[in-house]
Amino acid sequence: MDGERIVLGSGYLYISEFDSKTKAIPTNEEIEKDENLLGLIQGGAEVTYKPSYYEAKDDMGKVSKTILTEEEATLKSGIMTWCGKTLEKLCETARVIEDKVKKIRTVKIGGVGNATGKKYVIHFVHKDETDGDIRVTIVGNNQAGFSFAFAKDKETVIDAEFKAAPQDKEGTLILYEEDMAETTDSSTEASGTGA
C-alpha cells in the first residue's frame, strides 16, 4: 500500500501569532524554531475534525438529500513545560508584566475589555526517522479555557484546546503534511522524465 505507516509517539507543539492581514502561514523552517516552542507536551496531541450535516427527506422515506452544513476542528494537547508567558498564548485576556529589576513576572488574567482577538498558528510536528515526519497546522486560539493543579505527586500540566478558524480563502481548517517515502515511480514523475 502506498505510504501506509504505523504512527508511534508524540511530538513538538509550536505557536506564533497569525497575521490576519496577509493570512500567510509561516514555512516549517520559520515556525519550527526554539522561540516558537509552546512547551514540551505530555499526553501527545489530538486533532479532531467534526462535520455537521442536514438531511431533508420525505415522510415516506423515498427521497432524501444530505448536505454538509458546518465543520469544526480542534487540536488538544497537554503542556508540561510552561511559564507565565505561555498563559498569554492560551488566554486572550492575559497580560504579562515583567519587572526586570525584581525579576518577577506577573500575569493578569480576565476582563473582557482586555481581549486581544489574537489568533495563532498552532503547528504540531511528529518526528519519525523511519517513515518520515508528520505536521499538522491550524489557525485559531484556545477557546476551552485552562486549568492547572499543583499536586505533591504529579507534574502540573496545562490542557489546551485550540479551536481552528479558516486559514485561507478556501476555508481550510487543518493543514496536514506528511513526508512521502521515496519510490521509483514518484521520483521519475517529479523529475519530468516519466512516460
N, C-alpha and C positions, 0 to 999 in steps of 0.2 A: 504494500500500500504506500502511496506517495506521502512521505513526510510524517507518517504516524509516529508518535512518540509517547513515552511514559514520562509525565512531568512529576518530578520529585523535588521538594524543597521550597524554601521561601525566597526572599529577595530583598531588594532595597527600594525605599519609597522616597522620591524626590518631589519637591514642590517649588514653584516660582510663580510670581504674580502674573496673571494673564493680562495682556494688553488688549483691552476691549476695542480700541480704535483700529489697530492693524489686524486683529484676530489671528496673529501669527503664533503657531505652536513652535516652541524652540526645537532645534535639532536635538538628537540624542546626545551629541557631544556637548551642546550648550547647557542642557539641563542636568546631565549626569556628572555634576561636579560636587565636591565635598560641601561647599557652602549652600547647596540646594537640598542636601540630605535632610529630610524632616526629622529623622531619628532612626535608630535601629529598631526594628519591629519584632514583636513577639506574637505568635499565633498566625503568622502569614498574612496574606491579603485575600480578600474575597470580592470578586466582581459579580454583580447581579444585574441582569437585564430582564425587565418585566414589561411585556406588551399588554395592552388592553384592547379588547375587540367589542364591537357591537354587532349583534346578529338580528336581522329582520327576517321573520318567517310568518307564513300564513297559519291560520288556526288549524288547518288540516295537516300541516307538516309536509306539503307537497313542493313548496318552493322556499328557498332561503337565500340570503345573501349576507356575507360577513365582511366587515371592513375593520381595518386597524384604526383605532381612534386616538391612541396616545401611547407613549413609551416612557419608561423610567429606567435609569441606570444609576447604580451606586458602586462605590469602591469603599470597602471597610478594611480597617487594619488596626492592630494594637501597637501603640508607640511606646517602646520601653525606655529609650534614652531620650530625655527631653529637658527643657528648661523653660523659664518664663517666656522667652521669645517664641517658643513653639506654640504657646497658647494664643498668641496674636494671629497665627495662621489658622487656628481652629475655632476662633470666635471673632466675628466681625465687629463686636463692640469692645474688644480688648485693646488697652493702651499700655504700652511698655514705657516706663520711665527708668532711666539708668543714672545713678549717681556714681560717677567715676571716682570721686574723692572718697566717699564712704564705702564704695564697692558694694552697693546694694541695687538690685533690680526689683522694681515694683511693677506689678501688673494690676491694672484696674479693669474689671470685667463688669459689663452691664450698662444700662442706659441706652434705650432705643435711639436717642438722638446722636449717639456715638457710632452708630452703624456706618461702616465704610463702604459697603456694597461691593467690596473686592471679590473677584473670582480668581481662582488659582489654576495653574496647570499642575495636575497631580499625575505623577509618572512612576509606575511600578516596573522594576526590572528583575526578572528571574534569570539568573546566570546558569548556564548549563554547558560545560566544556564538551560534553559528548554529542548532544543533539542540537545545540545552538540556543541562543538566548531568546527570551520572550519579553515583550514590552507591552504594557497596557497604559494608555494615556486618556485621561478625561479632563474636562474643564469644569470647574464647579467650586463648591465650598462645603464645609461641614455644616449640615443643617440638622444634625441629630443631637447637638449639644455635646457634652462630655462629662465624665466623672472620673475622679481618681481617688483611690483608697490607700491609706497608709496602714499597713499591717505588719506585725512583728515577724511574720514568717513568709512573706511574699513580696515580690517586687511591685512597684507601683507602675501600672501600665494604663495609658490613656487610650480608650477605644474611640476611634474617629470613624465617621461615616460621611463620605463626601458624595453629594448628590450631583450628578452630571447635568450640565447645561449644553445646548448645541454649541459646537466649537467651530462650525463653518456654515457657509450658505446652504449646504446640503442637509443640515440638521444632524450631523454626526454626533453621537453621544459617546461612543467608545472607539478608540483607535487601538487596534490590536496588531502588533507586528511580531513576526517570528522569523528567525534565521532559517533559511531553507537549506536542506542538505544538498551538496554538490552532486549532480548526476551528469552523465554524458549528454543526454538529450537537452537539459536546460542550459548547459554551457555552450552547446552548439547553437541553440536558438539565440542566446544572449549575444553571441559574437556576430550573428548575422550570416553565418556560413552554412546554416542548415538548409535543407531542401525546401 
